[in-house]
Amino acid sequence: MNRASKWRFVGFKMFIVYFVSMTVSIMVMGYLSFHKAQEIIQQNAGKVALQTVQQANKRLEMILEEYENRSYYVFGYRDLQKGILGGFRDNYERMQNTEHINKFLSSFANLRNDTANVFVLGEHTASYTYSLTSDPTFTTMSPARNGQREQDWYKKIIEADGHVVWFGIRPSFIPNKKPSEEAKPVFCYGRALKDIWGNGDIIGILLIEIDPGEIQRILAEIDFNAEGRSIIVDRANNVMADADGGSIMHPLDLELAAETERSGIRNKTVAGEETVVVYDQMATSGWKLIGMASARELVKDSNEIRLYTLYLAACFTVVAVLLSWIISRLMHRPVRVLLQSMRKAKEGDFETQIVHHRRDEFGILFDSFNLMVSRIKSLINELYIQRLLKKENQLKMLGSQINAHFIYNTLDSIHWISRIYKVDDISTMIFGLSNYLRISLSDGRDMVTVREAVSLVESYLSVQKVRYQDKFEVSLEVDNELLDKQVLKFVYQPLVENAIYHGIENKRGKGRLAIRWTRKDDLLYFEVIDDGVGIAPEKLKQIKKALEDNDFTQEEHFALKNINSQIKLAYGEPYGLDLDSGPAGGTKVTLMFPFRNEPK
């Protein structure tokens, strides 16, 4: 295979593109790293520091998620909600409920050894606390005081509407009243309690205080291989936690509020020294875990890292070549299989199928190709069968024409016999029926001229006039320019028949029937107007809905639906049948279709 032929294949092009792009990228990266080693090494050190912070952040998020999960136990405890809301039958029931709450909070607080205090401040009947700061103490109190409700922390919990509010490491919001005990900082968080078995209103708050030792230990264990520290700040840049508790509840001198990324690396000047600052945002609370380390100490091994970078660049070049070759082969192989199968189909082999077990885009292409070939084969077979059926129908049509001639001759004989015996009514009906049958068959054609359609209707009316005698009068109008236009054959007589049977027949006295073929602009109208009993409004609405739905599973109004469907299939959706009937009687049926020689 020559070089020009190789360029025709997608796989070879992809190999060249991947190889050139990756190789050039690696060479440029190596060149820039040689001249900016210090900057790149510092960035790499920052990435390592960021990874360290991210790993610590994951541990902290797991702790916060575990704290949040603990609050769910209290949030959904039914006896606690009952104690807050009250409504006990007697004092015994209240005492029993209080004992259950005591046991529950005791189990909850002792589930982990880090719980310091649990405060349940109700807004209705009672509040409860369980403290482990010294001896385990359970206390039942009155509802939350107005002074507590006015506190910012209380309002924040209420405004969160059941979501967890994190307050970080700080002194307790509800300090122990014993002066002999030293107040230790705790990690606080809370959430509003709702009447989940009632109307969902807020009935109090839950405030949990945790020993911050585990969080401080994680912050202390963050190691940047250089002198530095780690802290947690909230959205307002206030310190929520640090390793030694020396900066809590104070704003951070370093401003990161404008940083919109979830995590990142920044170079800042802190206390006159260039510092690498890495941060990662907590998904649970929205806080940021910030790590700070001296840039000078982070890059102290710059020479060794620079040499290591060159080795990596060489290895990546080799990997790039291998990956380029593998990717090009993976892309070229299925394309070649598809091309080979398409050549077979092009040569007329519609039995070909691509056998595969792929679940990617090539698998979809293979399935589509197999379906397309099968469909083409099916269409070819259908076309062959249709040709056979067409020949069979032509043979049947010849037979039906022979039978029709026999019927014509028989009706003609009956017509002349009735005339010999002067039975005029039978003669008229037989003649009308013979003429109606002749036009209806019309050598098997679906289309007739308007002239033939008029004759068909007249033949039908001649039979009905004999039957009904003087029951109705008929006026028939046809524009002369329409007489030679081709129209559908079997859509007019049923409408005339409906007007007679359902309109005039049920009317007392003599009726009138007007039949018109008219043209207005580019439209041809066939109208049947009677002055019969009319159609009730509800029934008229039902008929119009049946015409719109075009549902042939229902036998009711089948003839009208059939005519409407024939017009729409032949000429398009804008055309069809329309009915109008007034409460005083009379019905107008209009058939509308375009003025052209043949349907589409």
N, C-alpha and C positions, 0 to 999 in steps of 0.2 A: 504494500500500500504506500503510495507516494505521499509527500508532505501536503500537497494541495487537497488530497482526499481526506486526510485526517481532520483538516479544518472544517469539513462538512458535519462532523459529529459533535453533538452537544457535550458528550463526556470529555472529549479532548479539549474543547473550549473551556469547560469548567475547570479542568485540571490546570490549564495555563493561567486562568484568571485567579484561582485560589493560590497557586504557587507564587505567581508574581506579586499579588497583593500582600500575602503573608510575609514573603521574603523581604519585600521592600519595607513593610512596616517594621519588621524586626531589625533590619539594618538601620533605619532611621532612628528607632528607639535606642539601639546600641550607640549610635553616633551622638545622640543627644545626652545619653547617660554618661558618656565619657567626658563631655564638657560641663555637664551639670550634675556631677555625681553627688555633690553635697545636697543639692535640692531633692534629687530623686531618693537618695537614701533617707533623707528626712521624711519624705512622703511615705516611703515604705515603713519606716519606724512608726509614723503616725497611723498607718493602716493597721499595723500590729497592735498599737495602743487602742485603736478603735475596735478591733476584734475583741480585745480583752474587755473593753467597756461593754460591748454588745453581749458578750457571754455573761458578764456580771449582771447586765440588765435583764437577760433572760431569767437568771436565777431570782432577781428581785421581782420580776413580773409573775413568776410562779408563786412567790410568797404572797404577793398582793392578791393574785387570783384565789389562793387558798384562804386568805383572810376574807375575801368577798364571799367565797363559798360557805364559810362559817356563818356569815350573817344570814344566809338563806334559811338555816335551821331555825333561827329565832324568828325570822320574818314569817314563816309559815306555821309556827307553833300555835295551835288552836286555843289551848288553855291560857296561854299568855294573852292572846287577843281578848279572850273572855274576861280575864282578870282586869284588863284595861277598861273594857266597855262596861263591866258590871252586869247588873240584871240577874243576880243570884236569887234563888227562891228563899234561901234562908242563910243564916250565918254559918251553919255546918257546911253547906255547899261551898261558900266562899273560902272557908278554912281548908277544905279539901283541895280546892283549885289552887290556893296559895302554896300548899305543900307540893303539889305537882310542879308548880313553877320553880320552887326551891330545888327540887331534885333535877329538873331539866337544866337550870342554869348551873347547878353544881357539876353535872355531867359535861355540859358545854364548856365551862371554864377549865375543867380538868382534862379535857380531851387532849390538849397540848399544854406543855409546861410553861408557855410563854404568856398566857393571858393574865393581865393585871386586874382590870376592872371591867364589868359589864353593867351598863346603865340602860335601863328601859324606862323612859320618861313618858308616861301616858298623859293624854289630854282630857280624860273623862273621869275615871274612878280612882285609879291607883297607879303608882310607879314602883319599879323594883330595881334593886342593885345587888350585884354579887361581886365581892372584892377579895382578891388574893394577895394584896400588897403586904399584909402581915398574916393574921389568922383568917381563914375562910369565913366570910361574913355575908349572910343574906339579909337584906333589909327590904321591908315593904314600906312605901312612902305614899304621901298624897300626890295628886297629879302635879304635872310640871308647873312651877310658879311663873308668874308673869315676868319676874326678873330674868328667869332662864330663857323664856320665850323671846325676850327682847335681845338676847345675846346674838352676835353675828354668826357664830358657829351654829346655833340653833336654827336661825333663819336660813342659812345655806342648806342645811339638811332638809328643811321643809321645802325649799324651792327646787331641790333636786328631784322631788316627786317620786321617791322610791329608789333612785339610783344612789350608788355609793359615793360619799363625799370623803376625800382623803385630806387629812390635816397634817400628816407627817409627825416627826419627832418634836415634842414640845412638852411643857408642863401640863398636867391634867386640867381639863376644863372644869371638873368637879373635884377639887383637891380634898384630901383626907383632912378632917377637922382636928386630928390629934396633933398637938404642937410638938410632941416628942419625936414624931417620925419626920425624917427628912424627905422632902418632896423630890422624887426622882422623875426625870423626863420619861415619857411613854410615847409610843406610836399610836396615834388616834385616828379613827375613822368612824363614820356613822351613816345611817340611812333612815329614811322615813318608814314607819310602819303603817300599813294600810289594812282596812277591814276587808280582807280578801274573801271572807264568807258573807259579806254584806254588800253595801253599795260601793265599796272601793275607796271610801274617803280615808284621809290620813287621820290616824287615831293616836299617834305618838311618834317618838323617835327611838332609835337604837344607837347607843354610843359605846364603842368597844375600844379599850386601851390595852395595847400589847407591849411586852417588854421589848425594847428596840435593840437588844443585844445581837440578834441574828442579822438584822439589816446592817448594823454598824460593823459587824465582823466581816460581812461581804465587802463593804466599802474599804475596810482595812486590808483585805487580802488582794485587792487589785494592785498588780505589780507591773510597772512600766519599765523595769530594769533601769530606772533612773529616779531621781528624787522628784516626788510629785504628790498629789492628793486627789481624792475623789469626793464629790458632793452630789446631792440631788437638789434641784431647784424646781419651783412650780412655774406656771405660766407667767406670773408677775415677777419672776427672777428672784424670789425669796428662797433662802436655804431651807429645805424641808428635812434634810438629814445629812450628817457627815460622820466621819469615823470616830471623832472624839467628843462631839457635841459642843464644840466651841463656837460654831458659826450659826447654829440653828436660830431661826426666827429673825435673821438679819438679811438684808438685801446683798446680793453678790456684786462685788465691784466690777466683775466682768460681764458685759452686756451681750446676751445671745438672743434676746427676744425677737430680733428681726430675722433670725434664721428660720426659713420656712421648711427646709429639708428635715426629714425625720432623723437623720444622722449625718454626721459630717466631720471634717477636720479643718481647723482654722489655726492660723499663726497669729498670735496676739502678744502684746507686750504687757507683762504683768510685773509690777514692782521694778521696772527698768530692765527686765531680762526677757529675751525672746522665749516665748513659751508655746509649745504645741498643745492646742486644746482640742480634745475629741469629745463628741457628745452623741447620745442616742436617746431618742424619745421613747417613753413608756407608753404602750398602747392602752394599758389599763387605766392610768391616771392622767396621762398627758404631760407628766413631769419629764424632765431631762436629767439623765445621769451624765455628769460632766467629769472628765479626767483631765488633769493638767500636769505636764512634765516639762522639764527644761529641754529646749531644742538642742543645746550644746551637748548634753549628756546622752541624748538619744542617738546622736550620729557619731559617737566616739569611735566606733568600729567601721568607719566609712571605707577605709582601704580594703578591708576584707570583703565587705558587702559589694564594693565596686567590682572586684574580681569575680565574685560569685554571680553578679549580674551578667557579666560577659559569658560565663559558662552557661547560664540559663538561656541567653540569647542564641548561642550555638545549638543547644538542645532543642529549643523551640523551633529553630529553622528545620532541623531534621523532622521533628514532629509535624511541622507544617507541610513538608513534602509528602509524608506518609498520609496525613489526613486528606490532602488534596487528591492524591491518587485513589484513596478509598472512596471518597465522596464522588469523584468522577466515574468510578466503576459502578457504584451503586445507582447513579443516575442513568448511565448509558445502557446498562443491561436490560431494564424493563422497557426502555424506549426501543431497543433493538427487537425485543420480542413482539411489541405492538406493531412495529413496521413490517416484520415478517408475516404476521397474521393479516395485516391489511393488504399486503401483496397477494396473498392467497385469495382473499375475498374479491380483490380487483380482477383476478383471473377467473372468477365464477365459482370458487369453492366456498359455498355458504354453509358447509358442515364444520368449518374450522371453529374451534373454541380455545380460549386461552385458559389453561388450568393453573390456578395460583392459590396462594394462601395469604396474600397481602391484605393489610388493613389500612393502608395509607392512600394517598391520592392516586397512585398508580393502580391500586386495587379497584378504586372506583372507575378509573378509565377502562380497565380490563372488563369489569362487569358491564359497563355501558357498551363496550364493543361487542361482547357476547350477546347482549340483549338486542343490539342493532342488527347483527347478522341473523339472529333467530327471527327477528321481526321481518327482515327482508325476505327470508325464506318463506315465512308464513304468508306474507303478502303475495309472493309469486304463486304459492299454492292456491290462495284465495282467488286470484285473478284467473287461474286455470279452471277452477271450479265454476266461477261465474260465467266463463265462456261456455262451459258445458251446459249450465243451467239456461243460458240464453238460447242455445240451440234447441234445448228441450221445450222451452216456452214458445219458441217459434213453431215447433211441431204442434203443440197444444192449441196455439192460436189458429192454425190452419184447420184443426179439427173443430174448434168452436165456430169458425166461419161456416163450415158445412152444416153444423147443427142449427146456426142462425138462419141459413137459407131454408132449411126445412120448416122452422117456426114461421118465417115470413110467408111461405107458400101455404101453410096450414091456416094462418090467420086470414090470409087473402081469400082462401076458399070459404071460410066462415063468413067473411064480410059479404061476398057475392051471394051466398045462400040466403043471408038475412035480408039482402036487398030484393032477392027474388020473392021471398015471402013477405016483403014489405014490413019487416021489423026494424024500423029506423033507429030506435035507441040502441039495439044490439049492434047494428051496422056502424053507428057513430062511435060507440065504445071500442069495437074491434078495430076500426080504422085508426082511431087515436092511439090505441095500445100498440098496434103494428108500427105506426110511425114513431112512437116513443121508443119502442124496442130497437128499431133500426138506427135511430140517432144515438141511443145509449151505447150500442155496440160499436158503431162507427169504426169498424176494422181494427178494434183494439187500441185506438188512439186515446190519450188522456186529454188532448187539447182539441177544441172545436172552435169554429167562428161564432161570433155573437149571433149571426143569422141562424146558425144551427141550434144555439142555446135557446133562442126565442122560439124556434119551431118545437124544441123539446118541451118547453114550458106550455106552449099552446096545445100540444098533443095531450099533456097531462091534464090541462084544464078542460079539454073537450070531454075527457072521461068523467071528471068530477062534476061537470055541469049536468051530464045525464043522470048521475047519481043524485045530486042535490036539487035538480030541476031548477026552480027560480029562487033558490036560497040566496044567491049573491050575484052581483054584477062585477064585471072585470073590465078595467081600462089598462091597456098596455101601450107604453110609449118607448120608442127606441130612436136615438140619434142616428141618422143615416150614415154618418162618418164612422160609426162603430161596427157596422154590420160585418165587415171583413176582418176585424181584429181577432186574434187568437186568445182564447180564455180557457180556464179550467172547465171541465164538462159537468161534474157531479156536485156542484155547490149551489145551484139555483132552485131546482125542483124541491129539495127538502125544505127550503125556506118558504116557498109557496104553500107546500103541504102543511107546515106548522101554522101558517096564517089561517088556513081553512079549518083545520081540526081543532086548534086551541083558541082561535079567535072568533070566527064567524059561526061555526057550528053551534056553539053554546049561546049565541045571541038570539034573542027573540026578534022575529021579523027578518026583513031582507037586509043583507049586508053588502058592503062595497069593498072591492079589492083593487088596489092600484099597483101596477108593476112598471118600473122604469129602469132603463139603461141610459145613463147620462154621463157626460164628460165635463169636468170642471178643472181648467188649467191642465196639469199633467196627471190628473187622477181620474179613474173610471169608477163610477158608483152604480151599484145595482141595489134598488130600493124596493121593498115590499111593504105596502101600507094598507092596513085593514082598520075597519071601524067596529071591530068585535068587542068582546068583554074586557080586553086589556089584561095586564099583568099586575098582580098585587105588588106594592113597593118592596116588601120583604123578599118575595120570590124573585123580583127583578134584580135586587141586590145580590141574591144568591147565585143567579145565572151569570151576572157579570163577574163575580168572584171566581166561578168555575171556569169562565173563559180566560181569566188572568192566570189562574193556577195551571191550567192545561193538564189536569190530572185525569188520565184515562183509566185509573184503577176504580173510579166511581162510575157506575153506569148511568146515573142521572145526567140529563142534558147531553147525552153522548153525541147526538147528531150535530148540535151547535158547536160543541168542542171539536168535533172532527172537521167541520167546515172551516172554523177559525184556524185550526192547526194546518190544514192544507194551504190556506192563503199565506200564512206566515212562512211555511216551508218553501213555497213556490216564489214568493215575492220579497220576504223579509219581515222583520219584527214590527216595523211601523204600521203595517197594514193588517186588515182583518175585519172582524165582525163587530157591529155596535147595535145595541137595542135601546129603544126609548118607548115608554108607555106612560100615559097619564092616568090619574085617578078616575077620570070620567069615562074611560074606555078608549079603545083604539091602540094599536101597536105599530111602530115603525122599525123595520129591520134594515140596516144599511151594510152593504158589503163594499169595502173600499180596497182598491189595488191600483198600482201604477199603470199609466196608459203607455203600454209598449206591446210589441207583437207577441213576445213569448216570455214566460217566467225565467228568472235567472237560473 
